[in-house]
Amino acid sequence: MKINVGSTDRILRIIAGSAIVAAGFIFQTWWGVIGVIPIITGFVKTCPAYLPFGLSTCKVDKLKQ
């Protein structure tokens, strides 16, 4: 897959996802599970929502090998 998540975007996704998961635990709700999505996209460096629009936050276009 094509890498389309830059380093700043990646860090923000992981932090925001962790905060959502933590809020889910604190408020004891299943909505915290949604926080796993930005965490995964941050670690994988690919956002499926960016693909149809041709968006990329990477400085250099890289291919995952």
Secondary structure per residue as TSV (DSSP state, phi and psi in degrees):
chain	resnum	aa	ss	phi	psi
A	1	M	-	360.0	154.2
A	2	K	E	-80.2	133.4
A	3	I	E	-79.0	123.1
A	4	N	-	-132.7	14.1
A	5	V	-	-116.3	116.9
A	6	G	-	-76.4	176.7
A	7	S	H	-66.9	-42.2
A	8	T	H	-67.2	-44.3
A	9	D	H	-60.2	-40.7
A	10	R	H	-62.3	-47.1
A	11	I	H	-63.3	-43.5
A	12	L	H	-64.2	-38.1
A	13	R	H	-63.6	-43.9
A	14	I	H	-66.8	-42.0
A	15	I	H	-66.3	-47.6
A	16	A	H	-64.3	-42.5
A	17	G	H	-62.0	-41.2
A	18	S	H	-64.4	-39.0
A	19	A	H	-65.7	-39.4
A	20	I	H	-66.8	-42.1
A	21	V	H	-63.6	-43.0
A	22	A	H	-62.5	-41.9
A	23	A	H	-63.2	-36.3
A	24	G	H	-62.3	-40.2
A	25	F	H	-69.6	-42.6
A	26	I	H	-63.6	-46.2
A	27	F	T	-89.8	3.1
A	28	Q	T	50.4	58.8
A	29	T	-	-133.4	155.1
A	30	W	G	-75.8	-10.6
A	31	W	G	-62.2	-21.7
A	32	G	G	-64.2	-21.9
A	33	V	G	-64.5	-27.9
A	34	I	G	-62.2	-26.8
A	35	G	G	-65.0	-17.1
A	36	V	H	-68.4	-30.8
A	37	I	H	-61.7	-53.4
A	38	P	H	-64.6	-29.4
A	39	I	H	-65.3	-46.1
A	40	I	H	-63.7	-46.3
A	41	T	H	-65.2	-29.2
A	42	G	H	-69.1	-41.1
A	43	F	H	-76.4	-34.1
A	44	V	H	-81.4	-19.6
A	45	K	T	66.9	22.5
A	46	T	-	-135.1	130.5
A	47	C	-	-114.1	112.9
A	48	P	T	-60.8	-27.5
A	49	A	T	-70.3	-23.8
A	50	Y	T	-77.4	-28.7
A	51	L	G	-58.1	-49.1
A	52	P	G	-64.1	-25.3
A	53	F	G	-95.9	-6.5
A	54	G	T	70.8	24.3
A	55	L	-	-82.7	151.0
A	56	S	-	-155.8	137.7
A	57	T	-	-105.4	6.6
A	58	C	-	-76.6	145.3
A	59	K	S	-73.1	-38.8
A	60	V	S	-120.5	135.2
A	61	D	-	-71.3	115.8
A	62	K	E	-120.2	150.9
A	63	L	E	-111.3	136.8
A	64	K	-	-76.2	129.0
A	65	Q	-	-110.7	360.0
